């Protein structure tokens, strides 16, 4: 089982996440959401109990222009995020059933990943 990093572009937090796994010799797979969009099912798995709003990057320039501020249901939020990956917080890191949104080395340390 490998670590998977989902992101639209290699921003600062994405680069820090990649560096974290490289320094520890932990294999990871980078998935560019611009080339391979993430599905609603995968988004639901990542959101877990935190809910769909936990995945929304509200500081994104295109957030206010999107319909997301006006959507209240989880299904609508997941559909909008699957359509516009630029509104996702990054990086999304998965290791089997575990996942995080954003740069979270404190959580990754507890995952007991073997390189």
Secondary structure, DSSP 8 states (H G I E B T S, - for coil): --EEEEESS--HHHHHHHHHHHHTT--EEEEETTTS---HHHHHHHHGGG-GGGGB-TTSTTTTTSSGGG--SHHHHHHHHHH-GGGB-S-EEEETTEEEES--HHHHGGG----
